[in-house]
Amino acid sequence: MGDGDLVDGTGYESVQCFVEGPPAVTFEGDHEWTYLDVKHSRLLPVRQHIPDGFDEGLTPMNAGSIWGYVDESIAPKFDESSGFSEGLAAVRLGDKWGYIDKSGSIVIPPQFEWAYGFAEGLAGVKLEGKCGFINRDGKFVVPPTFEDVRFFNEDLAQSRRTPSGAI
């Protein structure tokens, strides 16, 4: 895979869209998702209904009710986890979200009601019912005054107080 060769899809029921890392597939008659290796054989099972795909070499997966990352380099210990962006991933412990690095160490302690991934060095988070943006140190650079925010792209981010706007 990865060299432009056509792969025979015979026997696959579904193939998840992928950009980075191995593809996730279900085989005909088997509704369990699995990742394929370069020889198109089963690499390891995906323990979630629909795989998220790989970001920065890792993908979140659940093991029962706890979450870790696919090759278990970060063991399942989170209540929920997201993909990596800019070297950090949002994770939930209890009812609060924080961020971990690729070693699984918490670098921004769980304190947010929800958290987006980082883009252009900033991540949207919700604290006490309002949304703003933090930097990689967990400090607010755009105070939490919005009803909703999205990712930064080319120095702009969608936000909403009541009507939609950009900051």
CORWO-V76979 format. One record per residue. N is the residue number from 1. PHI is phi in radians with two decimals (* if undefined). PSI is psi in whole degrees, 0 to 359 (none if undefined). OMEGA is omega in degrees with one decimal (999 if undefined). Layout:
{{N;PHI;PSI;OMEGA} {N;PHI;PSI;OMEGA}}
This chain:
{{1;*;153;175.6} {2;1.61;354;-179.7} {3;-1.87;10;177.5} {4;1.57;359;178.4} {5;-1.24;143;175.8} {6;-1.30;131;179.1} {7;-1.80;131;178.4} {8;-1.23;120;-178.1} {9;-1.56;8;-179.4} {10;-1.03;132;177.7} {11;1.69;348;177.3} {12;-1.57;135;174.4} {13;-1.51;318;179.2} {14;-2.48;147;174.8} {15;-2.26;124;179.1} {16;-1.34;139;175.6} {17;-1.02;136;-179.4} {18;-2.48;148;177.1} {19;-2.11;318;-176.7} {20;-2.20;140;178.6} {21;1.41;179;-175.9} {22;-1.28;155;176.5} {23;-1.32;151;173.3} {24;-1.78;136;-177.9} {25;-2.41;160;163.5} {26;-2.05;142;177.7} {27;-1.58;153;178.9} {28;-0.96;132;178.8} {29;1.41;355;-179.1} {30;-2.23;112;-173.8} {31;-1.58;10;176.9} {32;-1.49;131;176.1} {33;-1.32;145;175.3} {34;-2.54;150;173.8} {35;-1.56;145;178.9} {36;-1.76;148;172.6} {37;-1.59;184;-175.5} {38;-1.16;342;177.1} {39;-1.67;9;177.4} {40;1.19;24;174.5} {41;-1.81;164;-176.0} {42;-1.08;128;-179.9} {43;-1.64;301;174.2} {44;-2.84;152;-178.0} {45;-1.25;149;173.4} {46;-1.64;126;-175.1} {47;-1.75;44;175.0} {48;-2.60;163;-174.3} {49;-1.11;312;178.8} {50;-2.27;120;-178.2} {51;-1.15;147;-178.4} {52;-1.47;340;-172.9} {53;1.55;170;-175.9} {54;-1.67;141;172.2} {55;-2.27;122;178.6} {56;0.97;36;174.5} {57;1.54;356;-179.2} {58;-2.29;156;174.2} {59;-2.41;140;178.1} {60;-1.23;148;174.2} {61;-2.64;152;179.4} {62;-1.80;147;175.5} {63;-2.14;85;-173.0} {64;1.36;242;-177.7} {65;-1.80;3;178.5} {66;-2.04;157;-173.9} {67;-2.10;145;172.6} {68;-2.53;214;-178.3} {69;-2.27;150;-160.0} {70;-0.88;318;-178.3} {71;-1.59;10;179.9} {72;1.04;21;170.6} {73;-1.15;336;169.9} {74;-2.09;104;-174.2} {75;-1.08;149;176.7} {76;-1.04;120;177.9} {77;-2.74;5;-176.8} {78;-1.90;153;176.8} {79;-1.31;336;174.6} {80;-2.87;152;178.4} {81;-2.55;158;179.9} {82;-2.12;176;177.4} {83;-1.25;162;178.1} {84;-1.42;143;170.7} {85;-2.56;131;-177.2} {86;0.95;36;174.2} {87;1.47;359;-179.7} {88;-2.23;153;176.2} {89;-2.29;140;175.4} {90;-1.36;134;177.8} {91;-2.34;150;178.5} {92;-1.95;131;171.6} {93;-2.14;118;-173.5} {94;1.17;232;-179.7} {95;-1.88;16;-178.9} {96;-2.13;145;178.7} {97;-1.84;143;173.2} {98;-2.51;199;-176.2} {99;-2.34;144;174.7} {100;-2.06;161;171.7} {101;-1.69;184;-175.0} {102;-1.26;352;173.1} {103;-1.56;353;-177.6} {104;1.60;2;178.9} {105;-1.35;138;176.6} {106;-1.28;123;-179.6} {107;-1.91;336;171.0} {108;-2.26;110;-173.8} {109;-1.01;146;176.2} {110;-1.03;122;-178.5} {111;-2.72;354;-173.0} {112;-1.81;152;177.1} {113;-1.27;330;167.9} {114;-2.79;166;-175.5} {115;-2.64;134;172.9} {116;-1.57;170;173.6} {117;-1.30;167;179.4} {118;-1.42;144;173.0} {119;-2.59;129;-178.1} {120;0.98;35;175.4} {121;1.43;2;-178.2} {122;-2.27;151;177.2} {123;-2.31;137;175.1} {124;-1.37;135;179.2} {125;-2.44;161;176.8} {126;-2.07;129;180.0} {127;-2.40;127;-179.6} {128;0.90;42;174.2} {129;1.43;358;-179.5} {130;-2.17;153;-175.6} {131;-1.94;146;175.6} {132;-2.73;194;-178.3} {133;-2.19;136;176.4} {134;-1.94;159;172.8} {135;-1.65;184;-176.6} {136;-1.19;349;174.5} {137;-1.59;358;-179.3} {138;1.46;9;180.0} {139;-1.62;138;177.3} {140;-1.20;129;172.8} {141;-1.92;338;168.4} {142;-2.18;112;-173.8} {143;-1.02;153;179.9} {144;-1.32;87;-179.7} {145;-2.18;3;-174.0} {146;-1.83;156;174.5} {147;-1.31;326;-177.6} {148;-2.73;151;175.3} {149;-2.47;162;176.0} {150;-2.26;194;-177.1} {151;-1.29;152;169.5} {152;-1.37;143;175.4} {153;-2.63;119;-177.4} {154;0.95;47;175.9} {155;1.19;13;176.6} {156;-2.21;149;175.2} {157;-2.43;140;175.2} {158;-1.26;139;177.5} {159;-2.52;165;179.1} {160;-2.52;123;168.5} {161;-1.66;294;165.1} {162;-2.24;297;171.4} {163;-1.40;159;178.5} {164;-1.19;151;178.9} {165;-2.83;178;177.3} {166;-2.22;148;177.7} {167;-2.01;none;999}}
